[in-house]
Amino acid sequence: MTASTIEIERPDDELRPEPRSTPAALPRLLGVATANPPNRYSQRELLDLLNITDAKIRGVFLNGGIETRYLTLPPRDHEGAFRIETQGELLAKHRTQGVRTGAAAVRACLRRIGRDIRDVRYLVAVTTTGFLTPGFSALSPTSIRC
């Protein structure tokens, strides 16, 4: 038995990627900014506000490496206790606060780089809390006013 080899001739040009028209055609990250809900709480404040007394839970909160959190807490009832929110209320709050916070971050970023909202061609939003349809990237453009 003999082995056979197939050779295919190909000019070097076919192996090279197509050249890009200009460097401006490449996507670029020009700036980054963050935003948070307006209310900031220490871990201890949250434990006290929510009347959490269990030593194990308190230990996790106080020793987890997180010092503060920005949260939108539930409204209080007539006795001053935090009300349990319905799923619909939580989703509405997530939408309102998420879009507001995201829009604030976009505005801060645009100010930082000296640009205007009209300069943005594509927006990507990522969140790790809540479930929302349509997502923030669909809802945010109408909420960002620069």
Backbone as ProteinMPNN parsed JSONL, in Angstrom:
{"seq_chain_A": "MTASTIEIERPDDELRPEPRSTPAALPRLLGVATANPPNRYSQRELLDLLNITDAKIRGVFLNGGIETRYLTLPPRDHEGAFRIETQGELLAKHRTQGVRTGAAAVRACLRRIGRDIRDVRYLVAVTTTGFLTPGFSALSPTSIRC", "coords_chain_A": {"N_chain_A": [[0.833, -1.183, 0.0], [0.449, 2.198, -0.731], [0.819, 5.528, 0.34], [-1.055, 8.4, -0.474], [-0.903, 11.825, -1.413], [-2.673, 14.805, -1.467], [-2.295, 17.807, -2.995], [-3.071, 21.164, -2.722], [-2.987, 24.071, -4.418], [-2.804, 27.375, -3.403], [-3.065, 30.799, -3.616], [-1.17, 33.084, -1.588], [-2.691, 35.313, -0.847], [-5.317, 34.459, -0.433], [-5.305, 33.37, 2.05], [-5.124, 35.365, 3.846], [-6.881, 37.582, 6.045], [-9.611, 39.717, 5.08], [-8.792, 43.107, 4.532], [-9.54, 45.732, 6.817], [-11.629, 48.559, 6.282], [-11.194, 51.137, 7.49], [-9.607, 52.3, 10.519], [-11.599, 53.434, 12.06], [-13.802, 51.881, 11.675], [-13.724, 49.879, 13.486], [-15.118, 48.635, 16.512], [-15.085, 50.543, 19.509], [-14.274, 51.078, 22.903], [-14.97, 53.807, 24.65], [-15.415, 54.942, 27.112], [-16.328, 54.458, 30.576], [-18.804, 54.251, 33.074], [-20.515, 54.298, 36.211], [-23.562, 53.828, 38.081], [-25.793, 54.116, 40.834], [-28.657, 53.109, 42.817], [-30.309, 55.659, 44.788], [-30.234, 55.23, 47.588], [-28.082, 54.231, 50.134], [-26.801, 51.703, 52.173], [-25.249, 50.416, 55.113], [-24.075, 47.102, 55.879], [-24.709, 46.426, 58.512], [-26.691, 48.336, 59.093], [-28.742, 47.439, 57.374], [-29.31, 44.891, 58.453], [-30.328, 45.686, 60.923], [-32.48, 47.362, 60.131], [-34.125, 45.496, 58.879], [-34.729, 43.881, 60.941], [-33.226, 41.542, 61.521], [-32.145, 39.038, 63.477], [-30.955, 36.587, 63.827], [-28.025, 34.925, 64.604], [-26.313, 33.506, 62.855], [-27.088, 34.359, 60.283], [-26.6, 37.102, 60.546], [-23.844, 36.971, 60.915], [-22.971, 36.062, 58.399], [-23.705, 38.272, 56.794], [-22.168, 40.313, 57.99], [-19.558, 39.472, 57.722], [-18.929, 39.001, 55.103], [-17.376, 40.471, 53.364], [-18.559, 42.579, 52.108], [-19.281, 45.906, 52.48], [-21.132, 48.01, 52.117], [-24.373, 48.515, 50.584], [-26.354, 49.451, 47.787], [-29.68, 50.016, 47.645], [-33.165, 49.67, 46.797], [-35.459, 49.708, 48.965], [-38.451, 47.987, 50.155], [-41.681, 49.664, 50.339], [-42.952, 51.114, 53.407], [-45.354, 49.896, 55.783], [-48.41, 51.003, 57.502], [-47.62, 50.827, 60.118], [-44.956, 51.188, 60.075], [-43.339, 49.083, 59.377], [-41.523, 47.178, 56.907], [-43.233, 46.55, 53.957], [-44.445, 43.549, 52.441], [-43.756, 42.979, 49.153], [-45.637, 42.445, 46.169], [-45.206, 40.151, 43.403], [-45.662, 41.517, 41.006], [-45.313, 44.179, 41.851], [-42.61, 44.109, 42.551], [-41.437, 43.584, 40.031], [-42.23, 45.895, 38.64], [-40.891, 47.837, 40.143], [-38.269, 47.019, 39.709], [-38.057, 47.492, 36.978], [-38.511, 50.311, 36.792], [-36.519, 51.422, 38.55], [-34.214, 50.17, 37.559], [-34.02, 51.04, 34.868], [-33.845, 53.793, 35.314], [-31.443, 53.951, 36.795], [-29.632, 52.799, 34.981], [-29.829, 54.645, 32.855], [-28.774, 56.889, 34.117], [-26.114, 56.057, 34.424], [-25.308, 55.856, 31.736], [-25.582, 58.541, 30.916], [-23.656, 59.709, 32.629], [-21.324, 58.498, 31.668], [-21.256, 59.461, 29.026], [-20.959, 62.224, 29.523], [-18.43, 62.162, 30.71], [-16.757, 61.452, 28.574], [-17.211, 63.454, 26.828], [-19.255, 63.309, 24.915], [-22.378, 62.908, 23.081], [-25.723, 61.625, 23.311], [-26.56, 61.07, 20.754], [-24.316, 60.113, 19.556], [-24.109, 57.471, 20.201], [-24.293, 54.244, 18.977], [-24.918, 51.636, 19.516], [-26.194, 49.782, 22.183], [-25.564, 47.881, 25.024], [-26.843, 46.109, 27.703], [-26.426, 44.71, 30.892], [-27.666, 42.837, 33.553], [-27.859, 41.546, 36.871], [-29.886, 41.076, 38.556], [-33.333, 40.489, 39.022], [-35.974, 39.938, 36.601], [-36.869, 40.841, 33.455], [-38.907, 41.732, 30.78], [-39.664, 43.568, 27.937], [-36.023, 43.672, 27.873], [-33.512, 45.699, 29.626], [-31.875, 46.89, 27.657], [-33.642, 47.355, 25.629], [-35.527, 49.006, 26.791], [-34.138, 51.222, 27.821], [-33.13, 53.213, 25.86], [-35.209, 55.127, 25.338], [-35.364, 56.398, 27.725], [-33.073, 57.775, 28.273], [-31.983, 60.883, 28.54], [-30.113, 63.43, 27.446]], "CA_chain_A": [[0.0, 0.0, 0.0], [1.177, 3.459, -0.75], [0.033, 6.689, 0.773], [-1.115, 9.447, -1.489], [-1.05, 13.173, -0.883], [-3.333, 15.753, -2.367], [-1.792, 19.154, -2.79], [-3.927, 22.219, -3.272], [-2.265, 25.331, -4.509], [-3.651, 28.509, -3.079], [-2.236, 31.999, -3.471], [-1.084, 33.586, -0.217], [-3.742, 36.298, -0.592], [-6.548, 33.817, 0.027], [-5.152, 32.993, 3.451], [-5.14, 36.572, 4.669], [-8.218, 38.151, 6.224], [-9.898, 40.94, 4.333], [-8.389, 44.295, 5.291], [-10.632, 46.606, 7.253], [-11.596, 49.793, 5.5], [-10.518, 52.174, 8.267], [-9.63, 51.997, 11.953], [-12.858, 53.911, 12.637], [-14.821, 50.845, 11.538], [-13.612, 48.972, 14.62], [-15.799, 49.109, 17.722], [-14.158, 51.042, 20.519], [-14.807, 51.428, 24.207], [-14.437, 55.142, 24.899], [-15.56, 55.33, 28.504], [-17.099, 53.615, 31.481], [-19.333, 54.955, 34.245], [-21.454, 53.504, 36.996], [-24.597, 54.562, 38.806], [-26.436, 53.299, 41.858], [-29.866, 53.699, 43.396], [-29.903, 56.744, 45.691], [-30.121, 54.874, 49.0], [-26.927, 53.397, 50.466], [-26.916, 51.163, 53.527], [-24.212, 49.49, 55.569], [-24.626, 45.778, 56.167], [-25.298, 46.472, 59.852], [-27.955, 49.08, 58.982], [-29.754, 46.568, 56.769], [-29.703, 43.883, 59.438], [-31.173, 46.343, 61.923], [-33.726, 47.794, 59.478], [-34.95, 44.327, 58.566], [-34.914, 43.136, 62.202], [-32.616, 40.214, 61.423], [-31.449, 38.79, 64.74], [-30.291, 35.281, 63.789], [-26.574, 35.13, 64.652], [-25.669, 32.952, 61.653], [-27.371, 35.269, 59.158], [-25.855, 38.337, 60.806], [-22.435, 36.673, 60.679], [-22.739, 36.034, 56.948], [-23.779, 39.649, 56.309], [-21.114, 41.169, 58.533], [-18.226, 38.94, 57.426], [-18.891, 38.589, 53.703], [-16.523, 41.326, 52.551], [-19.351, 43.675, 51.541], [-19.505, 46.894, 53.533], [-22.366, 48.76, 51.871], [-25.203, 48.136, 49.439], [-27.314, 50.433, 47.3], [-30.922, 49.263, 47.483], [-34.477, 50.296, 46.858], [-36.192, 48.857, 49.9], [-39.91, 48.035, 49.994], [-42.345, 50.728, 51.1], [-43.344, 50.723, 54.766], [-46.797, 49.872, 56.044], [-48.87, 52.055, 58.416], [-46.925, 50.671, 61.4], [-43.542, 51.458, 59.86], [-42.617, 47.878, 58.954], [-41.438, 47.026, 55.458], [-44.327, 45.781, 53.377], [-44.067, 42.493, 51.502], [-44.171, 43.396, 47.814], [-46.107, 41.399, 45.259], [-44.312, 39.928, 42.263], [-45.882, 42.624, 40.072], [-44.67, 45.38, 42.399], [-41.159, 43.929, 42.421], [-41.073, 43.753, 38.621], [-42.388, 47.315, 38.301], [-39.789, 48.551, 40.799], [-37.045, 46.647, 38.996], [-38.055, 48.207, 35.696], [-38.358, 51.75, 37.018], [-35.214, 51.737, 39.131], [-33.156, 49.697, 36.67], [-33.905, 51.951, 33.722], [-33.371, 55.083, 35.847], [-30.033, 53.807, 37.157], [-28.886, 52.599, 33.739], [-29.79, 55.914, 32.125], [-27.825, 57.754, 34.827], [-24.76, 55.588, 34.094], [-25.025, 56.233, 30.344], [-25.361, 59.998, 30.895], [-22.363, 59.981, 33.271], [-20.275, 58.064, 30.74], [-21.212, 60.401, 27.904], [-20.357, 63.464, 30.031], [-17.012, 61.903, 30.963], [-16.002, 61.392, 27.311], [-17.555, 64.609, 26.005], [-20.087, 62.886, 23.791], [-23.819, 63.093, 23.158], [-26.466, 60.382, 23.092], [-26.647, 60.82, 19.307], [-23.09, 59.423, 19.143], [-24.204, 56.054, 20.569], [-24.88, 53.448, 17.902], [-25.324, 50.324, 20.004], [-26.207, 49.743, 23.643], [-25.684, 46.558, 25.631], [-27.073, 46.219, 29.146], [-26.376, 43.437, 31.607], [-28.093, 42.94, 34.939], [-27.822, 40.269, 37.574], [-31.042, 40.962, 39.439], [-34.638, 40.679, 38.407], [-36.283, 39.395, 35.282], [-37.637, 41.898, 32.823], [-39.102, 41.617, 29.344], [-38.371, 43.566, 27.257], [-34.88, 43.937, 28.735], [-33.055, 47.078, 29.79], [-31.34, 47.484, 26.429], [-34.78, 47.801, 24.818], [-36.252, 50.055, 27.509], [-33.304, 52.365, 28.183], [-32.936, 54.328, 24.925], [-36.213, 56.185, 25.445], [-35.249, 57.022, 29.038], [-31.816, 58.513, 28.387], [-32.117, 62.237, 28.012], [-28.868, 64.155, 27.745]], "C_chain_A": [[0.875, 1.242, 0.0], [0.247, 4.567, -0.301], [0.027, 7.713, -0.337], [-1.376, 10.787, -0.806], [-1.739, 14.027, -1.921], [-2.798, 17.131, -2.028], [-2.74, 20.131, -3.458], [-3.114, 23.496, -3.264], [-3.238, 26.47, -4.248], [-2.743, 29.735, -2.945], [-2.26, 32.48, -2.012], [-2.216, 34.552, 0.127], [-5.02, 35.663, -0.058], [-6.481, 33.43, 1.497], [-5.228, 34.192, 4.389], [-6.57, 37.066, 4.846], [-8.375, 39.41, 5.389], [-9.447, 42.146, 5.158], [-9.617, 45.124, 5.668], [-10.496, 47.935, 6.526], [-10.864, 50.913, 6.236], [-10.52, 51.762, 9.732], [-10.935, 52.436, 12.612], [-13.957, 52.861, 12.55], [-14.786, 49.858, 12.702], [-14.412, 49.509, 15.803], [-14.759, 49.517, 18.758], [-14.905, 51.338, 21.804], [-14.168, 52.75, 24.589], [-14.527, 55.559, 26.352], [-16.415, 54.351, 29.272], [-17.593, 54.494, 32.619], [-20.284, 54.016, 34.969], [-22.489, 54.42, 37.62], [-25.233, 53.585, 39.788], [-27.773, 53.91, 42.237], [-29.448, 54.727, 44.456], [-29.645, 56.324, 47.137], [-29.013, 53.859, 49.245], [-27.046, 52.976, 51.925], [-25.683, 50.334, 53.86], [-24.88, 48.144, 55.831], [-25.319, 45.784, 57.53], [-26.638, 47.224, 59.83], [-29.061, 48.198, 58.416], [-30.23, 45.501, 57.74], [-30.645, 44.481, 60.475], [-32.51, 46.78, 61.329], [-34.684, 46.634, 59.243], [-35.172, 43.42, 59.776], [-34.384, 41.706, 62.116], [-31.755, 40.011, 62.666], [-30.7, 37.463, 64.766], [-28.78, 35.483, 63.653], [-25.866, 34.614, 63.398], [-25.869, 33.874, 60.455], [-26.6, 36.57, 59.338], [-24.366, 38.128, 60.524], [-22.087, 36.649, 59.204], [-22.729, 37.457, 56.398], [-22.567, 40.471, 56.744], [-19.703, 40.699, 58.183], [-18.068, 38.525, 55.966], [-18.038, 39.462, 52.808], [-17.266, 42.462, 51.86], [-19.647, 44.654, 52.67], [-20.82, 47.633, 53.361], [-23.082, 48.214, 50.645], [-26.085, 49.331, 49.073], [-28.584, 49.666, 46.975], [-32.125, 50.182, 47.396], [-35.328, 49.364, 47.707], [-37.692, 48.963, 49.667], [-40.504, 49.227, 50.744], [-42.737, 50.202, 52.485], [-44.865, 50.735, 54.893], [-47.149, 50.948, 57.071], [-48.212, 51.969, 59.797], [-45.418, 50.907, 61.274], [-42.713, 50.253, 59.456], [-42.557, 47.829, 57.428], [-42.546, 46.1, 54.975], [-43.772, 44.687, 52.48], [-44.633, 42.873, 50.141], [-44.649, 42.196, 47.004], [-45.089, 41.238, 44.129], [-44.439, 41.067, 41.254], [-45.223, 43.905, 40.547], [-43.148, 45.293, 42.278], [-40.695, 44.134, 40.982], [-41.17, 45.215, 38.196], [-41.251, 48.137, 38.899], [-38.474, 48.264, 40.076], [-36.946, 47.412, 37.672], [-37.774, 49.695, 35.901], [-36.957, 52.095, 37.504], [-34.064, 51.308, 38.22], [-32.938, 50.62, 35.487], [-33.365, 53.301, 34.183], [-31.866, 55.016, 36.147], [-29.169, 53.618, 35.909], [-28.75, 53.877, 32.937], [-28.81, 56.878, 32.783], [-26.384, 57.353, 34.505], [-24.379, 55.983, 32.67], [-24.753, 57.729, 30.255], [-24.006, 60.358, 31.504], [-21.21, 59.612, 32.342], [-20.137, 59.052, 29.585], [-20.608, 61.738, 28.331], [-18.846, 63.299, 30.175], [-16.197, 61.928, 29.67], [-16.36, 62.533, 26.361], [-18.365, 64.267, 24.774], [-21.555, 63.112, 24.098], [-24.503, 61.762, 22.873], [-26.577, 60.058, 21.603], [-25.405, 60.109, 18.77], [-23.135, 57.926, 19.426], [-24.919, 55.306, 19.453], [-25.414, 52.114, 18.391], [-25.205, 50.316, 21.52], [-26.401, 48.31, 24.109], [-25.858, 46.765, 27.122], [-27.086, 44.832, 29.76], [-26.808, 43.684, 33.04], [-28.064, 41.563, 35.579], [-28.994, 40.113, 38.528], [-32.315, 41.188, 38.654], [-34.757, 40.033, 37.046], [-37.213, 40.391, 34.627], [-37.702, 41.659, 31.326], [-40.02, 42.755, 28.911], [-37.263, 43.975, 28.223], [-34.484, 45.402, 28.755], [-32.539, 47.684, 28.493], [-32.45, 47.928, 25.491], [-35.491, 48.976, 25.479], [-35.44, 51.334, 27.687], [-33.232, 53.488, 27.159], [-33.968, 55.444, 25.038], [-36.115, 56.928, 26.771], [-33.998, 57.865, 29.199], [-32.003, 59.866, 27.721], [-30.873, 63.013, 28.429], [-29.052, 65.634, 27.483]], "O_chain_A": [[1.911, 1.297, 0.662], [-0.96, 4.529, -0.543], [1.013, 7.865, -1.058], [-2.0, 10.849, 0.253], [-1.418, 13.971, -3.108], [-2.856, 17.558, -0.875], [-3.151, 19.947, -4.604], [-2.622, 23.936, -2.225], [-4.339, 26.516, -4.798], [-1.749, 29.688, -2.219], [-3.251, 32.299, -1.304], [-2.653, 34.603, 1.277], [-5.738, 36.302, 0.711], [-7.516, 33.186, 2.117], [-5.382, 34.028, 5.6], [-7.379, 36.986, 3.922], [-7.4, 40.076, 5.041], [-9.699, 42.196, 6.362], [-10.594, 45.194, 4.924], [-9.393, 48.374, 6.2], [-10.0, 51.569, 5.654], [-11.354, 50.955, 10.143], [-11.334, 51.862, 13.625], [-14.946, 52.944, 13.279], [-15.725, 49.083, 12.882], [-14.389, 50.71, 16.07], [-13.693, 48.911, 18.864], [-16.046, 51.799, 21.778], [-12.962, 52.814, 24.827], [-13.788, 56.442, 26.786], [-17.127, 53.529, 28.697], [-16.875, 55.384, 33.077], [-20.79, 53.055, 34.389], [-22.309, 55.636, 37.678], [-25.204, 52.372, 39.582], [-28.002, 55.097, 42.007], [-28.33, 54.656, 44.966], [-28.902, 57.005, 47.845], [-28.997, 52.779, 48.654], [-27.352, 53.789, 52.798], [-25.139, 49.639, 53.002], [-26.098, 48.062, 55.984], [-26.398, 45.21, 57.681], [-27.601, 46.801, 60.47], [-30.185, 48.205, 58.916], [-31.429, 45.237, 57.836], [-31.637, 43.86, 60.859], [-33.557, 46.592, 61.949], [-35.898, 46.774, 59.39], [-35.731, 42.33, 59.652], [-35.03, 40.771, 62.589], [-30.77, 40.717, 62.879], [-29.881, 37.244, 65.658], [-28.312, 36.126, 62.713], [-24.912, 35.236, 62.932], [-24.93, 34.139, 59.704], [-26.012, 37.081, 58.385], [-23.708, 39.002, 59.961], [-21.039, 37.15, 58.798], [-21.844, 37.813, 55.62], [-22.011, 41.235, 55.955], [-18.748, 41.461, 58.336], [-17.155, 37.768, 55.637], [-17.977, 39.223, 51.602], [-16.664, 43.226, 51.106], [-20.203, 44.27, 53.699], [-21.542, 47.86, 54.332], [-22.49, 47.551, 49.794], [-26.5, 50.108, 49.932], [-28.575, 48.771, 46.13], [-32.099, 51.32, 47.864], [-35.849, 48.361, 47.221], [-38.158, 49.922, 49.051], [-39.892, 49.739, 51.682], [-42.838, 48.994, 52.696], [-45.56, 51.482, 54.205], [-46.281, 51.723, 57.471], [-48.244, 52.935, 60.559], [-44.691, 50.832, 62.266], [-41.512, 50.38, 59.216], [-43.427, 48.368, 56.744], [-42.758, 45.016, 55.518], [-42.744, 44.875, 51.831], [-45.84, 43.066, 49.992], [-44.133, 41.087, 47.138], [-44.222, 42.089, 43.934], [-43.437, 41.53, 40.709], [-44.641, 44.64, 39.75], [-42.484, 46.275, 41.946], [-39.676, 44.782, 40.742], [-40.304, 45.718, 37.48], [-40.71, 49.027, 38.243], [-37.666, 49.168, 39.861], [-35.881, 47.909, 37.305], [-36.895, 50.261, 35.252], [-36.29, 52.959, 36.935], [-33.055, 52.006, 38.122], [-31.801, 50.944, 35.144], [-32.517, 53.89, 33.513], [-31.115, 55.923, 35.788], [-28.096, 54.211, 35.798], [-27.682, 54.167, 32.399], [-28.093, 57.603, 32.093], [-25.526, 58.219, 34.332], [-23.247, 56.401, 32.425], [-23.803, 58.147, 29.594], [-23.288, 61.205, 30.972], [-20.227, 60.348, 32.248], [-19.026, 59.431, 29.214], [-19.827, 62.326, 27.583], [-18.078, 64.188, 29.807], [-15.053, 62.384, 29.676], [-15.879, 62.58, 25.229], [-18.184, 64.866, 23.713], [-21.929, 63.461, 25.218], [-23.912, 60.876, 22.256], [-26.678, 58.888, 21.234], [-25.426, 59.567, 17.665], [-22.282, 57.184, 18.939], [-26.013, 55.687, 19.038], [-26.277, 51.521, 17.745], [-24.214, 50.795, 22.071], [-27.3, 47.611, 23.64], [-25.103, 47.517, 27.739], [-27.68, 43.901, 29.217], [-26.359, 44.642, 33.671], [-28.224, 40.545, 34.905], [-29.081, 39.112, 39.239], [-32.35, 41.996, 37.726], [-33.768, 39.637, 36.43], [-38.245, 40.745, 35.197], [-36.683, 41.415, 30.681], [-41.097, 42.893, 29.49], [-37.535, 44.557, 29.273], [-35.026, 46.228, 28.021], [-32.743, 48.873, 28.248], [-32.228, 48.79, 24.641], [-36.005, 49.854, 24.786], [-36.011, 52.424, 27.702], [-33.271, 54.652, 27.56], [-33.623, 56.61, 24.849], [-36.723, 57.987, 26.926], [-33.879, 58.603, 30.177], [-32.158, 59.969, 26.504], [-30.62, 63.221, 29.615], [-28.121, 66.416, 27.674]]}, "name": "protein", "num_of_chains": 1, "seq": "MTASTIEIERPDDELRPEPRSTPAALPRLLGVATANPPNRYSQRELLDLLNITDAKIRGVFLNGGIETRYLTLPPRDHEGAFRIETQGELLAKHRTQGVRTGAAAVRACLRRIGRDIRDVRYLVAVTTTGFLTPGFSALSPTSIRC"}
